[in-house]
Amino acid sequence: MREQLQRRLEELKREFNAGRARVTELEQQQTTLHQTLLRISGAIQVLEEELKTCNTQDAELSGNPPRAALNQCNGARI
């Protein structure tokens, strides 16, 4: 009986340690994903601001806009 209890105890300790290791792994993945989402959010914000700038410039310009303004909005690469 004692040997069965000892084996079960060891089995549970292994499962517990494996579970704790998995939790650590998932927490690291969560941190990485959170950082990625923050970077994407920042990129979205920058692009939205650039589009607003281009839309404002387009609305202000009439006729033949200067080439520099066209290049800034039409050829921008972010």
C-alpha positions, -999 to 999 in steps of 0.1 A, spaced: 0 0 0 28 24 9 46 18 -24 14 26 -43 10 59 -24 46 68 -30 43 61 -68 11 82 -69 28 110 -51 57 110 -75 33 109 -105 14 139 -91 46 158 -85 57 152 -121 23 164 -134 24 194 -111 58 204 -123 48 199 -159 18 220 -154 38 248 -137 63 247 -166 34 250 -191 19 280 -172 53 297 -174 55 290 -211 20 304 -217 28 335 -196 58 341 -218 37 337 -250 11 361 -235 38 387 -229 51 383 -264 16 385 -279 8 416 -259 40 433 -271 31 424 -307 -4 438 -303 10 470 -289 34 474 -319 5 467 -343 -17 492 -325 10 518 -328 14 511 -365 -23 514 -370 -23 548 -352 5 561 -374 -12 550 -406 -45 565 -396 -27 598 -388 -9 597 -421 -42 591 -439 -58 620 -421 -29 642 -432 -33 631 -468 -70 636 -467 -66 671 -453 -40 679 -479 -62 666 -507 -91 687 -494 -70 718 -492 -54 714 -526 -73 722 -557 -64 719 -594 -29 706 -599 -13 700 -564 24 705 -561 44 674 -569 59 672 -533 25 669 -517 15 642 -542 47 623 -535 42 625 -498 7 610 -497 7 588 -528 42 573 -525 45 570 -487 58 537 -475 55 528 -438 
